[in-house]
Amino acid sequence: MNLFSVISEFNPFHNGHSYLVDSMRKQGATHVAAIMSGNYTQRGEPAVIDKYARTKAALDSGIDLVLLIPVTYSTASAEKYALGGVTIAEAMGCCNTLFFGSECGEIQKLEKICETFESISFKAWLAGYISSNETYARAVELSLVNTLGEEYAEIMRTPNNILAVQYMKAIRDIKSSLIPKTTTRIGVAHNSQAANESYASASFIRHLIEANADYKKFVTQKSYNIIKEAIYNKAAPVVLSNFERLILYRLRTMSENDYKILPNISEGIENRIKNASWHSTSLDELFNKIKTKRYPNSRLRRLVLHALLNITEQDCAIPPQYIRVLGFNERGKEILREMRKTAALPIIMKAQDIKGLNYEAHRQFECESIADDIYALALPKIGKFGKNFTENIIIQ
């Protein structure tokens, strides 16, 4: 078995993802596992369709096994998101390669940036820029200009390269045996609101889905069918504005301590959020009132989402406690058979498997359950309570 893993959101599964799967097969993968975000994503937003629909689309489109990234990691910064995914890939115990798309497409250059992050010179430049009130992303960019030059700073201006470097950094940090491999991302730029003949960014496709416009040529046929079914059943689309009243209610009623225990809260931003929530009547107005140079919208969305989902700094400090299986096919069954011999974490096939695990595992599962129940409230037709306990694994 030559098992490749990919850390993913598949929000939704589109033609670019099919290209990625094909690239893994061409590079020797006999089996492919996706470590996928659940109902919330790294942008600090809900997934446009739920995790089980996206699991089915992935299995229909070439993935063999789908595993879950805990919500405390799927809604975190790029560094934390990468750490969660890499930790699970390593914990499988039988995965050889971590595969990812990147704008750069050259593993040696990405590796050089990763190495530079550990240098004394880079860290000194980074600390200086952060202390001068630059955003973290801008501080990294400027520090790379000074240590490696403009070519490498340019590499870190694109989101898939940023994630690629964070994947490689996580592999180093946990001393993983995973081999990082990449392929050049094709099609349009990440988050681009334009498209070419058959490729579009996931954000553009989500925009088309929300607007009830035509997106069929940008996704696989099976993914298209799954999305259409979810829309017909009023289980999609799910967008952040669906949570507007829930978020404003939560922010207006949180205590001072509730704010202080949020992940990555600093510089008095909690007071700014609280005050803005009292005087805002929409999420757009809220974010316009609270954004600052140091707190761009993506960071604010994650912070506000953590407030809604009742996720604390302590929750985010818990490492992945188990490997949650969302779905598999026949080849995926072979992976699971091997994992039962090699996995460094418990394999969770159903909610009952949590019994007997430690407090941290129960709390991580509880965070996922709360998040799923809130997601159900934002569906076009309100969903049932407790789906994290009752939803069946997708078996192809």
Sequence and secondary structure as in RCSB ss.txt:
>XXXX:A:sequence
MNLFSVISEFNPFHNGHSYLVDSMRKQGATHVAAIMSGNYTQRGEPAVIDKYARTKAALDSGIDLVLLIPVTYST
ASAEKYALGGVTIAEAMGCCNTLFFGSECGEIQKLEKICETFESISFKAWLAGYISSNETYARAVELSLVNTLGE
EYAEIMRTPNNILAVQYMKAIRDIKSSLIPKTTTRIGVAHNSQAANESYASASFIRHLIEANADYKKFVTQKSYN
IIKEAIYNKAAPVVLSNFERLILYRLRTMSENDYKILPNISEGIENRIKNASWHSTSLDELFNKIKTKRYPNSRL
RRLVLHALLNITEQDCAIPPQYIRVLGFNERGKEILREMRKTAALPIIMKAQDIKGLNYEAHRQFECESIADDIY
ALALPKIGKFGKNFTENIIIQ
>XXXX:A:secstr
  EEEEEE  TT  HHHHHHHHHHHHTT SEEEEEEE SB TTSSB SS HHHHHHHHHHTT SEEEEE HHHHT
S HHHHHHHHHHHHHHTS   EEEEEESS  HHHHHHHHHHHTSHHHHHHHHHHHHTT  HHHHHHHHHHHHT H
HHHHHTTSHHHHHHHHHHHHHHHTT   EEEEEE  SS TT S B SS B HHHHHHHHHTT   GGGS HHHHH
HHHHHHHTT     GGGGHHHHHHHHHH  HHHHHTSTT  TTHHHHHHHHHHH SSHHHHHHHH  SSS HHHH
HHHHHHHHHT  HHHHTS    EEEEEE HHHHHHHHHHHHH SS EESSGGGGTTS HHHHHHHHHHHHHHHHH
HHTSSS   TTHHHH   EE 
